[in-house]
């Protein structure tokens, strides 16, 4: 199989897609939280430390994508292509998932901060910090995607992909 016949890998998430996911999930988060506040169903508390989970994931994304960047820059000789592909997919899932989680958390923050109850104001703070941490996760995933991207003019295809 020649260079032109190779299958293209997953496309990098565009800024338009990221904003789209954020806006859509922000609306869903706001409407869902506002409906929950007005319902008779008891609210579930958002733990104050929820923001740590997206931050730990963001660090994991960057740490796992760094060897792929080093290989692309020529600082590392080889890497298993399957491992590199898995890392690229992890980065892509983190950028999109982080943006969706950020939208839901920030939508809930908007809904909670408009209320007068002390409990909801505390929940608004937890949702805000979780939303900010999720934006960091999305940014780390997007950076990892960029590190794992391959130029279209890259002629260094593996021997198996070029045929025998």
Secondary structure, 3 states (H helix, E strand, C coil): CCHHHCCCCCCCCCHHHHHHHHHHHHHHHHHHHHHHHHCCCCCCCCCHHHHHHHHHHHHHHHHHHHHHHHHHCCCCCCCCHHHHHHHHHHHHHHHHHHHHHHHHHHHHHHHHHCCCCHHHHHHHHHHHHHHHHHHHHHHHHHHHHHHHCCCCCCCCCCHHHHCC
